[in-house]
C-alpha cells in the first residue's frame, strides 16, 4: 500500500469536458489504487465519469489528484501527465 | 445555473418513439427546434455533429442515462432537451445497459465555461438515484418540470 498525490492545472482551452474526463477515468481505471480528485473543498471519485463532471473544471482550474493503494505512485504520475499535456487538446 | 432554465420550454419528450440511438437524437433535435432553441435550417448539421461526437466516445455513461451534446456557432444560448423511454434505448453505454433518460445539450461554440457548468448541473442531478427514478416515472412534461423545480431547490435526497 502506498499513497501519492499531485497538484495539476487544467491547461486545455475547453477545460475538463466530457471527453478529457473520460480519458482521465480510463487511465485511472488501469490502476488498482483508489483515485480521488479535489477541487477546493470538493472531492470526487476519479474513476467515475459522472463524479468527474461535477468538478466543472475550466481552463486554469487547479486540482489535486490523490491516489491511495497499490500502484499509487504510477497512477498519480500517469494522471498528472495526462492533465499536464492538456489531454492532447489545444 | 438552474436545471429548470436549461431545459428549453416544450423540449421534454416523455414518450420517445424510437429505441434506436440515432433516431432518438433526431427526435430530440426536433424537440429543440420546435422550442425555438435551435434553427430548423441547422437540423441536419446538428444531428450530424451529435452523432460524430457520440461515435467518438459514447455519452451513455451508465445507470440508464445518456448526455449527448453538441456545440454549434448558431446556438446563442445553452439549451437542453429531455427524452424518456420506458422501453429503453440501445445507446452503446459504458455499462452495456439500455438508456431510459436522455439529456441532449446544445451549447454555443465559444463559451466553454458555460458548457461545463451546464454539464455539472445535469450530472449533479443524474448522479442521484432519487432523481433518476422520479424522472423515469414522470408521465408528462408537467411532472418533469415539477421534478426539475424540486431538483433546483435541493428538495431531492441523494
gemmi code that builds the backbone of each chain (N, CA, C; Angstrom):
import gemmi

chains = {
    "A": [
        ("UNK", (0.840, -1.202, 0.000), (0.000, 0.000, 0.000), (0.874, 1.250, 0.000)),
        ("UNK", (0.469, 2.205, -0.803), (1.213, 3.455, -0.819), (0.264, 4.594, -1.151)),
        ("UNK", (0.742, 5.787, -0.944), (-0.048, 6.977, -1.259), (0.763, 7.901, -2.151)),
        ("UNK", (0.074, 8.617, -3.005), (0.765, 9.611, -3.813), (-0.230, 10.708, -4.159)),
        ("UNK", (0.273, 11.909, -4.318), (-0.628, 12.982, -4.747), (0.124, 13.960, -5.636)),
        ("UNK", (-0.632, 14.707, -6.407), (-0.024, 15.679, -7.310), (-0.970, 16.854, -7.496)),
        ("UNK", (-0.400, 18.034, -7.599), (-1.187, 19.222, -7.947), (-1.100, 19.409, -9.450)),
        ("UNK", (-2.239, 19.650, -10.062), (-2.233, 19.866, -11.514), (-3.097, 21.084, -11.838)),
        ("UNK", (-2.876, 21.597, -13.035), (-3.705, 22.713, -13.519), (-4.231, 22.344, -14.903)),
        ("UNK", (-5.529, 22.582, -15.098), (-6.145, 22.310, -16.401), (-5.662, 23.363, -17.398)),
        ("UNK", (-5.011, 22.934, -18.473), (-4.464, 23.915, -19.421), (-5.201, 23.958, -20.757)),
        ("UNK", (-5.931, 22.893, -21.087), (-6.604, 22.916, -22.404), (-7.781, 23.893, -22.367)),
        ("UNK", (-8.019, 24.526, -23.505), (-8.954, 25.643, -23.610), (-10.378, 25.285, -23.183)),
        ("UNK", (-10.819, 24.096, -23.542), (-12.211, 23.724, -23.264), (-12.430, 23.186, -21.852)),
        ("UNK", (-11.325, 23.043, -21.096), (-11.465, 22.557, -19.732), (-11.730, 21.059, -19.672)),
        ("UNK", (-12.143, 20.621, -18.476), (-12.359, 19.190, -18.261), (-13.781, 18.829, -18.696)),
        ("UNK", (-14.000, 18.848, -20.007), (-15.316, 18.470, -20.525), (-15.383, 16.951, -20.649)),
        ("UNK", (-16.447, 16.446, -21.262), (-16.709, 15.004, -21.186), (-15.578, 14.133, -21.741)),
        ("UNK", (-15.025, 14.520, -22.889), (-14.006, 13.648, -23.484), (-12.751, 13.528, -22.609)),
        ("UNK", (-12.147, 14.663, -22.192), (-10.984, 14.519, -21.310), (-11.322, 13.861, -19.967)),
        ("UNK", (-12.510, 14.122, -19.448), (-12.891, 13.487, -18.183), (-12.924, 11.966, -18.360)),
        ("UNK", (-13.430, 11.551, -19.518), (-13.492, 10.117, -19.825), (-12.080, 9.538, -19.966)),
        ("UNK", (-11.184, 10.294, -20.606), (-9.782, 9.860, -20.728), (-9.172, 9.662, -19.337)),
        ("UNK", (-9.464, 10.629, -18.464), (-8.929, 10.566, -17.097), (-9.401, 9.286, -16.410)),
        ("UNK", (-10.712, 9.034, -16.508), (-11.296, 7.849, -15.874), (-10.695, 6.567, -16.472)),
        ("UNK", (-10.525, 6.564, -17.785), (-9.948, 5.385, -18.453), (-8.553, 5.071, -17.908)),
        ("UNK", (-7.744, 6.120, -17.754), (-6.390, 5.909, -17.228), (-6.450, 5.480, -15.760)),
        ("UNK", (-7.297, 6.145, -14.983), (-7.420, 5.819, -13.553), (-7.816, 4.354, -13.356)),
        ("UNK", (-8.704, 3.877, -14.244), (-9.210, 2.510, -14.124), (-8.139, 1.458, -14.405)),
        ("UNK", (-7.028, 1.878, -15.024), (-5.964, 0.915, -15.315), (-5.160, 0.555, -14.069)),
        ("UNK", (-5.419, 1.279, -12.955), (-4.654, 1.054, -11.744), (-5.557, 0.548, -10.618)),
        ("UNK", (-5.003, -0.326, -9.770), (-5.826, -0.899, -8.700), (-6.122, 0.074, -7.551)),
        ("UNK", (-5.313, 1.119, -7.410), (-5.484, 2.034, -6.272), (-6.750, 2.871, -6.406)),
        ("UNK", (-7.162, 3.475, -5.295), (-8.260, 4.434, -5.346), (-7.723, 5.772, -5.845)),
        ("UNK", (-8.548, 6.449, -6.631), (-8.137, 7.749, -7.162), (-9.211, 8.765, -6.805)),
        ("UNK", (-8.804, 9.825, -6.138), (-9.774, 10.898, -5.914), (-9.193, 12.206, -6.427)),
        ("UNK", (-10.091, 13.106, -6.779), (-9.677, 14.391, -7.333), (-10.349, 15.481, -6.520)),
        ("UNK", (-9.552, 16.440, -6.082), (-10.079, 17.520, -5.251), (-10.027, 18.845, -5.978)),
        ("UNK", (-11.116, 19.585, -5.852), (-11.125, 20.975, -6.294), (-11.608, 21.784, -5.103)),
        ("UNK", (-10.737, 22.631, -4.549), (-11.046, 23.371, -3.321), (-11.539, 22.378, -2.271)),
        ("UNK", (-12.778, 22.538, -1.775), (-13.232, 21.633, -0.716), (-14.080, 20.480, -1.245)),
        ("UNK", (-14.082, 20.315, -2.578), (-14.892, 19.257, -3.180), (-13.982, 18.082, -3.583)),
        ("UNK", (-14.353, 16.881, -3.190), (-13.570, 15.700, -3.554), (-14.465, 14.700, -4.262)),
        ("UNK", (-14.006, 14.212, -5.412), (-14.819, 13.249, -6.163), (-13.994, 12.010, -6.512)),
        ("UNK", (-14.694, 10.951, -6.849), (-14.086, 9.699, -7.268), (-13.539, 9.847, -8.689)),
        ("UNK", (-12.235, 9.703, -8.831), (-11.579, 9.877, -10.126), (-11.804, 8.716, -11.083)),
        ("UNK", (-12.548, 7.705, -10.632), (-12.875, 6.585, -11.521), (-14.322, 6.628, -11.969)),
        ("UNK", (-15.030, 7.713, -11.626), (-16.435, 7.846, -12.031), (-16.605, 9.049, -12.943)),
        ("UNK", (-17.046, 8.800, -14.159), (-17.221, 9.895, -15.109), (-18.249, 10.900, -14.604)),
        ("UNK", (-19.330, 10.406, -14.021), (-20.363, 11.331, -13.526), (-19.803, 12.255, -12.452)),
        ("UNK", (-18.982, 11.674, -11.552), (-18.423, 12.482, -10.476), (-17.409, 13.490, -11.026)),
        ("UNK", (-16.628, 13.051, -11.999), (-15.619, 13.952, -12.561), (-16.259, 15.173, -13.215)),
        ("UNK", (-17.452, 14.983, -13.802), (-18.125, 16.106, -14.451), (-18.590, 17.148, -13.435)),
        ("UNK", (-18.723, 16.723, -12.170), (-19.168, 17.672, -11.142), (-18.109, 18.714, -10.817)),
        ("UNK", (-16.878, 18.463, -11.240), (-15.817, 19.424, -10.936), (-15.956, 20.698, -11.763)),
        ("UNK", (-16.619, 20.608, -12.910), (-16.775, 21.759, -13.816), (-15.464, 22.537, -13.921)),
        ("UNK", (-14.382, 21.808, -14.154), (-13.051, 22.411, -14.119), (-12.718, 23.088, -15.444)),
        ("UNK", (-12.720, 24.398, -15.423), (-12.407, 25.178, -16.619), (-10.892, 25.316, -16.766)),
        ("UNK", (-10.481, 25.879, -17.893), (-9.059, 26.147, -18.116), (-8.536, 26.995, -16.960)),
        ("UNK", (-7.394, 26.590, -16.403), (-6.808, 27.344, -15.294), (-7.165, 26.802, -13.920)),
        ("UNK", (-8.145, 25.894, -13.854), (-8.545, 25.327, -12.561), (-7.446, 24.427, -11.997)),
        ("UNK", (-7.170, 24.583, -10.695), (-6.175, 23.730, -10.052), (-6.859, 22.583, -9.334)),
        ("UNK", (-6.311, 21.399, -9.517), (-6.884, 20.189, -8.916), (-5.791, 19.420, -8.182)),
        ("UNK", (-6.196, 18.665, -7.174), (-5.277, 17.737, -6.519), (-5.694, 16.318, -6.876)),
        ("UNK", (-4.744, 15.551, -7.349), (-5.005, 14.137, -7.620), (-4.430, 13.352, -6.448)),
        ("UNK", (-5.252, 12.524, -5.832), (-4.792, 11.738, -4.688), (-5.027, 10.257, -4.970)),
        ("UNK", (-3.945, 9.481, -4.914), (-4.045, 8.043, -5.185), (-3.657, 7.278, -3.925)),
        ("UNK", (-4.450, 6.283, -3.583), (-4.188, 5.508, -2.376), (-4.327, 4.020, -2.681)),
        ("UNK", (-3.247, 3.281, -2.404), (-3.289, 1.835, -2.615), (-2.203, 1.378, -3.572)),
        ("UNK", (-2.371, 0.176, -4.083), (-1.357, -0.398, -4.964), (-1.157, 0.456, -6.214)),
        ("UNK", (0.083, 0.636, -6.567), (0.490, 1.408, -7.752), (0.052, 2.876, -7.700)),
        ("UNK", (-0.070, 3.397, -6.485), (-0.499, 4.790, -6.330), (0.458, 5.745, -7.049)),
        ("UNK", (1.730, 5.476, -6.888), (2.741, 6.348, -7.483), (2.616, 6.374, -9.014)),
        ("UNK", (2.491, 5.180, -9.603), (2.379, 5.069, -11.062), (1.100, 5.750, -11.563)),
        ("UNK", (0.013, 5.531, -10.845), (-1.267, 6.116, -11.254), (-1.176, 7.636, -11.238)),
        ("UNK", (-0.602, 8.148, -10.165), (-0.501, 9.595, -10.000), (0.343, 10.209, -11.116)),
        ("UNK", (1.447, 9.553, -11.430), (2.323, 10.037, -12.497), (1.603, 10.046, -13.845)),
        ("UNK", (0.899, 8.959, -14.144), (0.205, 8.854, -15.431), (-0.916, 9.896, -15.533)),
        ("UNK", (-1.646, 10.103, -14.455), (-2.768, 11.049, -14.490), (-2.282, 12.488, -14.575)),
        ("UNK", (-1.191, 12.762, -13.852), (-0.633, 14.116, -13.901), (-0.161, 14.436, -15.325)),
        ("UNK", (0.471, 13.457, -15.946), (0.971, 13.656, -17.300), (-0.182, 13.945, -18.271)),
        ("UNK", (-1.283, 13.213, -18.070), (-2.451, 13.388, -18.935), (-2.996, 14.823, -18.841)),
        ("UNK", (-3.102, 15.320, -17.607), (-3.625, 16.679, -17.415), (-2.614, 17.709, -17.910)),
        ("UNK", (-1.326, 17.484, -17.587), (-0.272, 18.435, -17.964), (-0.134, 18.582, -19.472)),
        ("UNK", (-0.481, 17.538, -20.199), (-0.374, 17.615, -21.658), (-1.693, 18.053, -22.284)),
        ("UNK", (-2.632, 18.514, -21.447), (-3.893, 19.067, -21.957), (-4.750, 18.035, -22.662)),
        ("UNK", (-4.614, 16.778, -22.274), (-5.419, 15.692, -22.863), (-5.284, 15.684, -24.397)),
        ("UNK", (-4.127, 16.141, -24.883), (-3.896, 16.220, -26.336), (-4.862, 17.148, -27.048)),
        ("UNK", (-5.394, 18.131, -26.300), (-6.241, 19.142, -26.948), (-5.477, 20.462, -26.999)),
        ("UNK", (-6.037, 21.458, -27.681), (-5.354, 22.756, -27.748), (-5.615, 23.592, -26.502)),
    ],
    "B": [
        ("UNK", (-26.268, 27.831, -12.182), (-27.152, 27.529, -13.311), (-28.281, 26.597, -12.863)),
        ("UNK", (-29.508, 26.911, -13.282), (-30.648, 26.099, -12.870), (-31.015, 25.095, -13.954)),
        ("UNK", (-31.282, 23.868, -13.527), (-31.661, 22.823, -14.471), (-32.967, 23.193, -15.174)),
        ("UNK", (-33.907, 23.745, -14.420), (-35.219, 24.077, -14.999), (-35.102, 25.135, -16.101)),
        ("UNK", (-34.107, 26.009, -15.984), (-33.923, 27.048, -17.003), (-33.146, 26.518, -18.203)),
        ("UNK", (-32.339, 25.493, -17.953), (-31.542, 24.906, -19.030), (-32.428, 24.105, -19.999)),
        ("UNK", (-33.446, 23.438, -19.468), (-34.317, 22.625, -20.321), (-35.289, 23.558, -21.039)),
        ("UNK", (-35.180, 23.597, -22.365), (-35.996, 24.522, -23.154), (-37.480, 24.208, -22.962)),
        ("UNK", (-38.264, 25.266, -22.908), (-39.704, 25.101, -22.723), (-40.297, 24.298, -23.887)),
        ("UNK", (-40.977, 23.212, -23.573), (-41.557, 22.358, -24.609), (-40.628, 21.243, -25.078)),
        ("UNK", (-39.369, 21.284, -24.643), (-38.401, 20.292, -25.132), (-38.285, 19.086, -24.192)),
        ("UNK", (-39.429, 18.594, -23.754), (-39.450, 17.375, -22.938), (-40.293, 16.346, -23.679)),
        ("UNK", (-39.653, 15.262, -24.095), (-40.370, 14.204, -24.814), (-40.530, 13.030, -23.853)),
        ("UNK", (-41.732, 12.866, -23.310), (-41.894, 11.843, -22.267), (-42.067, 10.437, -22.833)),
        ("UNK", (-42.409, 10.353, -24.115), (-42.523, 9.027, -24.736), (-41.747, 9.036, -26.048)),
        ("UNK", (-40.463, 8.764, -25.980), (-39.682, 8.709, -27.217), (-40.235, 7.598, -28.102)),
        ("UNK", (-40.345, 7.902, -29.398), (-40.917, 6.923, -30.327), (-39.947, 5.775, -30.596)),
        ("UNK", (-38.668, 6.132, -30.703), (-37.695, 5.148, -31.156), (-36.900, 4.540, -29.999)),
        ("UNK", (-36.366, 3.349, -30.227), (-35.439, 2.727, -29.280), (-34.030, 2.716, -29.855)),
        ("UNK", (-33.877, 3.426, -30.972), (-32.598, 3.474, -31.670), (-31.911, 4.808, -31.362)),
        ("UNK", (-30.634, 4.746, -31.002), (-29.909, 5.943, -30.587), (-30.028, 7.078, -31.605)),
        ("UNK", (-29.726, 6.787, -32.870), (-29.696, 7.845, -33.876), (-31.072, 8.480, -34.063)),
        ("UNK", (-32.110, 7.668, -34.038), (-33.464, 8.202, -34.192), (-33.876, 9.041, -32.980)),
        ("UNK", (-33.421, 8.629, -31.810), (-33.713, 9.403, -30.594), (-33.062, 10.787, -30.687)),
        ("UNK", (-31.830, 10.824, -31.201), (-31.148, 12.112, -31.402), (-31.983, 12.991, -32.352)),
        ("UNK", (-32.511, 12.399, -33.420), (-33.386, 13.134, -34.339), (-34.588, 13.709, -33.592)),
        ("UNK", (-35.226, 12.882, -32.785), (-36.423, 13.329, -32.057), (-36.110, 14.503, -31.134)),
        ("UNK", (-34.959, 14.429, -30.479), (-34.643, 15.478, -29.503), (-34.193, 16.771, -30.176)),
        ("UNK", (-33.484, 16.659, -31.289), (-33.133, 17.872, -32.042), (-34.430, 18.523, -32.550)),
        ("UNK", (-35.364, 17.708, -33.014), (-36.654, 18.244, -33.471), (-37.396, 18.941, -32.328)),
        ("UNK", (-37.309, 18.373, -31.141), (-37.964, 18.991, -29.980), (-37.332, 20.355, -29.686)),
        ("UNK", (-36.013, 20.441, -29.838), (-35.324, 21.719, -29.588), (-35.671, 22.745, -30.670)),
        ("UNK", (-35.845, 22.272, -31.898), (-36.243, 23.177, -32.985), (-37.672, 23.677, -32.734)),
        ("UNK", (-38.551, 22.766, -32.340), (-39.935, 23.150, -32.047), (-40.005, 24.145, -30.889)),
        ("UNK", (-39.008, 24.088, -29.997), (-38.967, 25.001, -28.848), (-38.218, 26.285, -29.165)),
        ("UNK", (-37.826, 26.453, -30.423), (-37.053, 27.623, -30.842), (-35.664, 27.718, -30.210)),
        ("UNK", (-35.169, 26.608, -29.688), (-33.817, 26.611, -29.117), (-32.779, 26.339, -30.207)),
        ("UNK", (-33.230, 25.833, -31.348), (-32.341, 25.600, -32.484), (-33.095, 25.996, -33.746)),
        ("UNK", (-32.313, 26.365, -34.778), (-32.940, 26.825, -36.015), (-33.143, 25.642, -36.965)),
        ("UNK", (-34.318, 25.572, -37.623), (-34.616, 24.439, -38.495), (-33.583, 24.235, -39.605)),
        ("UNK", (-32.993, 25.327, -40.099), (-32.022, 25.167, -41.192), (-30.747, 24.441, -40.749)),
        ("UNK", (-30.523, 24.344, -39.448), (-29.323, 23.653, -38.965), (-29.611, 22.225, -38.507)),
        ("UNK", (-30.833, 21.757, -38.754), (-31.244, 20.442, -38.255), (-30.258, 19.327, -38.626)),
        ("UNK", (-29.979, 19.192, -39.932), (-29.122, 18.092, -40.396), (-27.713, 18.206, -39.818)),
        ("UNK", (-27.197, 19.430, -39.785), (-25.846, 19.671, -39.282), (-25.745, 19.340, -37.781)),
        ("UNK", (-26.757, 19.746, -37.021), (-26.747, 19.475, -35.580), (-26.793, 17.974, -35.309)),
        ("UNK", (-27.675, 17.286, -36.029), (-27.793, 15.830, -35.845), (-26.469, 15.160, -36.185)),
        ("UNK", (-25.879, 15.591, -37.298), (-24.610, 15.001, -37.720), (-23.528, 15.207, -36.659)),
        ("UNK", (-23.457, 16.434, -36.145), (-22.412, 16.721, -35.153), (-22.598, 15.923, -33.861)),
        ("UNK", (-23.862, 15.771, -33.435), (-24.113, 14.982, -32.222), (-23.640, 13.542, -32.451)),
        ("UNK", (-23.956, 13.005, -33.618), (-23.611, 11.607, -33.892), (-22.103, 11.405, -34.061)),
        ("UNK", (-21.442, 12.387, -34.678), (-19.983, 12.308, -34.795), (-19.355, 12.260, -33.401)),
        ("UNK", (-19.844, 13.153, -32.534), (-19.340, 13.189, -31.162), (-19.610, 11.862, -30.446)),
        ("UNK", (-20.803, 11.339, -30.656), (-21.220, 10.105, -29.985), (-20.377, 8.913, -30.456)),
        ("UNK", (-20.052, 8.913, -31.737), (-19.267, 7.813, -32.285), (-17.808, 7.870, -31.843)),
        ("UNK", (-17.384, 9.049, -31.429), (-16.011, 9.213, -30.952), (-15.880, 8.652, -29.525)),
        ("UNK", (-16.975, 8.680, -28.797), (-16.975, 8.172, -27.424), (-18.382, 8.328, -26.886)),
        ("UNK", (-18.955, 7.250, -26.400), (-20.361, 7.301, -26.000), (-20.587, 8.245, -24.816)),
        ("UNK", (-21.742, 8.914, -24.827), (-22.138, 9.698, -23.653), (-23.187, 8.931, -22.844)),
        ("UNK", (-23.325, 7.647, -23.159), (-24.140, 6.777, -22.313), (-23.243, 6.350, -21.164)),
        ("UNK", (-23.275, 7.150, -20.079), (-22.282, 6.985, -19.017), (-22.685, 5.936, -17.984)),
        ("UNK", (-23.773, 5.222, -18.247), (-24.213, 4.193, -17.308), (-25.398, 4.640, -16.480)),
        ("UNK", (-25.958, 3.713, -15.704), (-27.113, 3.952, -14.838), (-28.357, 4.412, -15.606)),
        ("UNK", (-28.420, 4.019, -16.898), (-29.645, 4.298, -17.660), (-29.766, 5.710, -18.192)),
        ("UNK", (-28.658, 6.464, -18.170), (-28.737, 7.839, -18.660), (-27.693, 8.107, -19.748)),
        ("UNK", (-28.000, 9.047, -20.619), (-27.050, 9.473, -21.644), (-27.153, 10.985, -21.791)),
        ("UNK", (-26.021, 11.613, -22.081), (-25.984, 13.068, -22.214), (-25.263, 13.459, -23.509)),
        ("UNK", (-25.880, 13.171, -24.658), (-25.279, 13.609, -25.918), (-25.241, 15.135, -25.968)),
        ("UNK", (-24.233, 15.691, -26.640), (-24.138, 17.147, -26.656), (-23.430, 17.629, -27.903)),
        ("UNK", (-23.664, 18.886, -28.219), (-23.078, 19.459, -29.424), (-22.883, 20.957, -29.231)),
        ("UNK", (-21.778, 21.442, -29.794), (-21.566, 22.897, -29.830), (-21.766, 23.342, -31.263)),
        ("UNK", (-22.388, 24.491, -31.421), (-22.622, 24.981, -32.782), (-22.668, 26.510, -32.777)),
        ("UNK", (-22.050, 27.139, -33.785), (-21.992, 28.604, -33.808), (-23.365, 29.280, -33.879)),
        ("UNK", (-24.379, 28.562, -34.378), (-25.703, 29.174, -34.492), (-26.428, 29.224, -33.153)),
        ("UNK", (-25.921, 28.488, -32.169), (-26.611, 28.438, -30.867), (-26.243, 29.675, -30.053)),
        ("UNK", (-27.250, 30.450, -29.686), (-26.998, 31.702, -28.970), (-26.957, 31.503, -27.463)),
        ("UNK", (-27.832, 30.619, -26.977), (-27.776, 30.326, -25.546), (-27.949, 28.833, -25.313)),
        ("UNK", (-27.379, 28.387, -24.191), (-27.418, 26.965, -23.864), (-28.858, 26.509, -23.750)),
        ("UNK", (-29.122, 25.318, -24.259), (-30.459, 24.752, -24.131), (-30.348, 23.236, -24.176)),
        ("UNK", (-31.240, 22.583, -23.453), (-31.226, 21.123, -23.460), (-32.636, 20.588, -23.622)),
        ("UNK", (-32.709, 19.368, -24.150), (-33.976, 18.645, -24.247), (-33.869, 17.385, -23.398)),
        ("UNK", (-35.005, 16.925, -22.913), (-35.045, 15.661, -22.170), (-35.917, 14.685, -22.947)),
        ("UNK", (-35.440, 13.465, -23.120), (-36.236, 12.408, -23.733), (-36.293, 11.204, -22.814)),
        ("UNK", (-37.488, 10.657, -22.653), (-37.664, 9.496, -21.777), (-38.187, 8.312, -22.582)),
        ("UNK", (-37.707, 7.144, -22.245), (-38.131, 5.931, -22.933), (-38.431, 4.857, -21.896)),
        ("UNK", (-39.649, 4.327, -21.893), (-39.948, 3.258, -20.938), (-39.392, 1.925, -21.446)),
        ("UNK", (-39.262, 1.809, -22.760), (-38.760, 0.557, -23.333), (-37.240, 0.449, -23.228)),
        ("UNK", (-36.566, 1.590, -23.189), (-35.103, 1.579, -23.134), (-34.489, 1.712, -24.520)),
        ("UNK", (-33.402, 2.468, -24.600), (-32.745, 2.745, -25.876), (-31.389, 2.049, -25.902)),
        ("UNK", (-31.086, 1.467, -27.040), (-29.756, 0.882, -27.242), (-28.806, 2.040, -27.533)),
        ("UNK", (-27.941, 2.382, -26.595), (-27.145, 3.607, -26.706), (-25.639, 3.341, -26.662)),
        ("UNK", (-25.231, 2.077, -26.730), (-23.808, 1.765, -26.655), (-23.189, 2.286, -25.351)),
        ("UNK", (-23.937, 2.133, -24.257), (-23.500, 2.680, -22.968), (-22.280, 1.969, -22.409)),
        ("UNK", (-21.575, 2.688, -21.533), (-20.385, 2.124, -20.907), (-20.711, 0.841, -20.153)),
        ("UNK", (-21.890, 0.790, -19.523), (-22.255, -0.409, -18.756), (-23.085, -1.395, -19.584)),
        ("UNK", (-23.181, -1.146, -20.881), (-23.885, -2.036, -21.820), (-25.384, -2.158, -21.554)),
        ("UNK", (-25.912, -1.317, -20.695), (-27.333, -1.388, -20.344), (-28.129, -0.371, -21.164)),
        ("UNK", (-29.437, -0.611, -21.316), (-30.261, 0.355, -22.055), (-30.345, 1.698, -21.330)),
        ("UNK", (-30.656, 2.720, -22.110), (-30.791, 4.073, -21.571), (-32.277, 4.437, -21.509)),
        ("UNK", (-32.698, 5.015, -20.390), (-34.108, 5.378, -20.212), (-34.323, 6.888, -20.199)),
        ("UNK", (-33.254, 7.636, -19.921), (-33.362, 9.097, -19.860), (-32.212, 9.723, -20.628)),
        ("UNK", (-32.553, 10.610, -21.561), (-31.533, 11.261, -22.383), (-31.627, 12.769, -22.205)),
        ("UNK", (-30.496, 13.401, -21.912), (-30.403, 14.859, -21.893), (-29.556, 15.251, -23.100)),
        ("UNK", (-30.137, 15.975, -24.043), (-29.354, 16.441, -25.188), (-29.083, 17.927, -25.001)),
        ("UNK", (-27.802, 18.266, -24.963), (-27.393, 19.640, -24.652), (-26.813, 20.345, -25.872)),
        ("UNK", (-27.339, 21.543, -26.143), (-26.807, 22.411, -27.202), (-26.043, 23.551, -26.541)),
        ("UNK", (-24.813, 23.768, -27.008), (-24.022, 24.867, -26.433), (-23.507, 25.786, -27.524)),
        ("UNK", (-23.356, 27.066, -27.196), (-22.659, 27.973, -28.117), (-21.206, 27.517, -28.244)),
        ("UNK", (-20.560, 27.906, -29.312), (-19.233, 27.363, -29.562), (-18.123, 28.010, -28.728)),
        ("UNK", (-18.345, 29.231, -28.310), (-17.228, 29.994, -27.745), (-17.319, 30.207, -26.232)),
        ("UNK", (-18.172, 29.416, -25.571), (-18.297, 29.636, -24.121), (-18.126, 28.329, -23.348)),
        ("UNK", (-16.865, 27.822, -23.309), (-16.626, 26.528, -22.652), (-17.004, 26.513, -21.173)),
        ("UNK", (-16.901, 27.671, -20.507), (-17.226, 27.697, -19.066), (-18.699, 27.370, -18.855)),
        ("UNK", (-19.555, 27.977, -19.700), (-20.994, 27.718, -19.566), (-21.320, 26.262, -19.848)),
        ("UNK", (-20.641, 25.712, -20.849), (-20.865, 24.302, -21.177), (-20.540, 23.407, -19.978)),
        ("UNK", (-19.410, 23.695, -19.318), (-19.012, 22.881, -18.162), (-19.996, 23.034, -17.010)),
        ("UNK", (-20.519, 24.256, -16.838), (-21.492, 24.471, -15.752), (-22.803, 23.743, -16.044)),
        ("UNK", (-23.196, 23.735, -17.315), (-24.423, 23.027, -17.686), (-24.250, 21.524, -17.461)),
        ("UNK", (-23.099, 20.998, -17.849), (-22.838, 19.572, -17.629), (-22.833, 19.278, -16.125)),
        ("UNK", (-22.274, 20.192, -15.365), (-22.206, 19.988, -13.909), (-23.604, 19.886, -13.318)),
        ("UNK", (-24.500, 20.784, -13.727), (-25.842, 20.766, -13.133), (-26.615, 19.525, -13.595)),
        ("UNK", (-26.376, 19.100, -14.816), (-27.040, 17.876, -15.309), (-26.527, 16.655, -14.530)),
        ("UNK", (-25.211, 16.546, -14.402), (-24.652, 15.364, -13.726), (-24.906, 15.377, -12.230)),
        ("UNK", (-24.966, 16.568, -11.650), (-25.247, 16.651, -10.213), (-26.575, 15.950, -9.924)),
        ("UNK", (-27.523, 16.139, -10.822), (-28.837, 15.523, -10.617), (-28.884, 14.075, -11.091)),
        ("UNK", (-28.285, 13.804, -12.235), (-28.318, 12.421, -12.749), (-27.541, 11.453, -11.856)),
        ("UNK", (-26.630, 11.977, -11.050), (-25.891, 11.085, -10.158), (-26.728, 10.701, -8.934)),
        ("UNK", (-27.903, 11.338, -8.775), (-28.774, 10.997, -7.637), (-29.788, 9.929, -8.043)),
        ("UNK", (-29.827, 8.873, -7.276), (-30.731, 7.763, -7.580), (-32.182, 8.251, -7.566)),
        ("UNK", (-32.512, 9.082, -6.616), (-33.891, 9.595, -6.493), (-34.303, 10.347, -7.750)),
        ("UNK", (-33.419, 11.195, -8.227), (-33.721, 11.983, -9.429), (-33.935, 11.063, -10.625)),
        ("UNK", (-33.044, 10.100, -10.800), (-33.172, 9.187, -11.947), (-34.486, 8.408, -11.882)),
        ("UNK", (-34.851, 7.967, -10.680), (-36.071, 7.167, -10.526), (-37.315, 8.011, -10.811)),
        ("UNK", (-37.383, 9.205, -10.221), (-38.543, 10.086, -10.441), (-38.658, 10.474, -11.915)),
        ("UNK", (-37.497, 10.696, -12.543), (-37.522, 11.088, -13.950), (-38.113, 9.956, -14.798)),
        ("UNK", (-37.669, 8.756, -14.526), (-38.188, 7.613, -15.291), (-39.686, 7.430, -15.095)),
        ("UNK", (-40.180, 7.801, -13.919), (-41.601, 7.604, -13.613), (-42.471, 8.739, -14.142)),
        ("UNK", (-41.843, 9.855, -14.534), (-42.631, 11.016, -14.963), (-43.393, 10.705, -16.249)),
        ("UNK", (-44.681, 11.039, -16.260), (-45.507, 10.691, -17.412), (-45.888, 11.878, -18.274)),
        ("UNK", (-45.526, 13.076, -17.837), (-45.910, 14.260, -18.602), (-44.846, 15.336, -18.426)),
        ("UNK", (-44.861, 16.319, -19.327), (-43.896, 17.411, -19.197), (-44.103, 18.146, -17.871)),
        ("UNK", (-45.367, 18.270, -17.452), (-45.663, 18.936, -16.172), (-44.960, 18.232, -15.016)),
        ("UNK", (-45.012, 16.897, -15.025), (-44.355, 16.145, -13.945), (-42.843, 16.310, -14.004)),
        ("UNK", (-42.290, 16.330, -15.220), (-40.843, 16.526, -15.362), (-40.460, 17.918, -14.857)),
        ("UNK", (-41.254, 18.918, -15.246), (-40.983, 20.310, -14.803), (-41.007, 20.417, -13.282)),
        ("UNK", (-41.949, 19.736, -12.678), (-42.064, 19.779, -11.228), (-40.819, 19.141, -10.579)),
        ("UNK", (-40.349, 18.058, -11.194), (-39.130, 17.406, -10.700), (-37.916, 18.330, -10.847)),
        ("UNK", (-37.833, 19.033, -11.980), (-36.703, 19.940, -12.213), (-36.702, 21.068, -11.181)),
        ("UNK", (-37.905, 21.565, -10.877), (-38.001, 22.627, -9.873), (-37.550, 22.123, -8.503)),
        ("UNK", (-37.985, 20.905, -8.147), (-37.563, 20.317, -6.878), (-36.040, 20.152, -6.851)),
        ("UNK", (-35.499, 19.719, -7.979), (-34.049, 19.498, -8.058), (-33.302, 20.818, -7.841)),
        ("UNK", (-33.817, 21.891, -8.455), (-33.163, 23.196, -8.332), (-33.216, 23.741, -6.920)),
        ("UNK", (-34.273, 23.384, -6.192), (-34.389, 23.894, -4.824), (-33.872, 22.867, -3.813)),
        ("UNK", (-33.105, 21.885, -4.329), (-32.424, 20.903, -3.460), (-33.390, 20.116, -2.589)),
        ("UNK", (-34.555, 19.784, -3.155), (-35.505, 19.037, -2.348), (-35.407, 17.530, -2.569)),
        ("UNK", (-34.360, 17.117, -3.265), (-34.206, 15.686, -3.519), (-33.048, 15.130, -2.714)),
        ("UNK", (-33.274, 13.965, -2.126), (-32.196, 13.306, -1.394), (-31.247, 12.666, -2.406)),
        ("UNK", (-30.026, 12.389, -1.951), (-29.031, 11.773, -2.830), (-29.472, 10.376, -3.201)),
    ],
}
model = gemmi.Model(1)
for chain_id, residues in chains.items():
    chain = gemmi.Chain(chain_id)
    for i, (resn, *xyz) in enumerate(residues, 1):
        res = gemmi.Residue()
        res.name, res.seqid = resn, gemmi.SeqId(i, " ")
        for name, pos in zip(("N", "CA", "C"), xyz):
            atom = gemmi.Atom()
            atom.name, atom.element = name, gemmi.Element(name[0])
            atom.pos, atom.b_iso = gemmi.Position(*pos), 0.0
            res.add_atom(atom)
        chain.add_residue(res)
    model.add_chain(chain)
structure = gemmi.Structure()
structure.add_model(model)
structure.setup_entities()
